[in-house]
Amino acid sequence: MIIGQGIAGSLLGWQAEKVGLSIDIYDEGALESSSAASSGIINPLTGPKYVKSWMIETFMPIARQVYRNIEVEIGQQFMSDIPIWRYIKDIKAENVWDTRSIDPSYERYIGKGGDKAELSDIWPDAHRFGIVSGGFKIEVPIILAALRKKWLSSGTLREEGFVESDLFMAEDGSYQYKETGYKHVILACGYKGTSSKLFATAEYAPFKGEVLICEIDGLPKDRIIKYGKFIMPRLDGTFWVGSTIDHNTVDLVPNKEKAKILITFLDEVVRKPYKVIDHIAGIRPATSYRRPLIGEHRKHKGLYLFNGLGTKGISMTPYFSQQMIGAIASGSTFEETKAFQSAFQV
């Protein structure tokens, strides 16, 4: 039993079917998933010091292979290789970038070029751009919709909300949910799972992010721009612009003030005409220590949590879903993350 069909639940379900497990997925509506608002960017370098993202050299090859395999299965492209052009604002930032560029361990992630002259007719005066290579992006709504259609057709997906009080543990250690029995139960329901009583000691730090979907005339579609915020081309020709971060509000209602922030950003940064065609909000079930909450319950065998992946869920999920499903299929113990070990004492 998998609860949730965001990117986490979707990849868990896909991995489970690959190893021959019988599954049911419960999800009342993928449109409410934070995954649907995700940029889908897998970015190998992060932060003002351009350091490698946590475990990126482990995550990236597995993510690339898993997403390619799903593309082949559904017969639809949702993944593309694309460089990230990062705005370098001053000499100090340039020195950091240049230090990375001569480090052999970063060679695969530092692209050539990025002189501001290449974008001088689009961007305001900029010191320089640095090109991050080796990353890629996926169109998250495409993969969610395709797998949802597949599972609805097969009867695997049940479009209903999960009622936690209806889940019971049987005497043989299995689980009973309404009229169906399960050997394993995985909670992968994103921000909706942050209030779960099954994993009451889990510590989350959810935040709300908002993005705009825009049409921008004359903007290059062969690169992602990181100029404080991201401007990312999508397969349909539009651009994903964002995001804002709000740690104090946890709802899915788009905030007009946040839209104004993004519009101001576009007005200040982009010298091309644009049109806003959508405004999307999503909740990220992150943790304060920026590590996921993944593993088996300490008392109840067969009950798992798969949550807290934050902004890096697109890159982390293929690896961790493979690990969890592999452990379940083989009957071995899942190698829990340090974050899980520190959060769960019950």
TAVEN-V338024 format. One record per helix or strand of 3 or more residues. SS is the DSSP state (2 for helix, 1 for strand). FROM is the first residue (numbers start at 1). TO is the last residue. If there is no record, write none. Layout:
ss=SS from=FROM to=TO
ss=SS from=FROM to=TO
This chain:
ss=2 from=7 to=18
ss=2 from=30 to=32
ss=2 from=34 to=37
ss=2 from=56 to=74
ss=1 from=79 to=81
ss=1 from=83 to=88
ss=2 from=91 to=101
ss=2 from=104 to=109
ss=2 from=116 to=119
ss=1 from=128 to=132
ss=1 from=136 to=138
ss=2 from=140 to=154
ss=2 from=164 to=166
ss=1 from=167 to=169
ss=1 from=175 to=177
ss=1 from=180 to=182
ss=1 from=185 to=187
ss=2 from=190 to=195
ss=1 from=207 to=216
ss=1 from=223 to=226
ss=1 from=230 to=233
ss=1 from=239 to=246
ss=2 from=256 to=269
ss=1 from=274 to=284
ss=1 from=293 to=296
ss=1 from=303 to=307
ss=2 from=310 to=330
ss=2 from=338 to=343
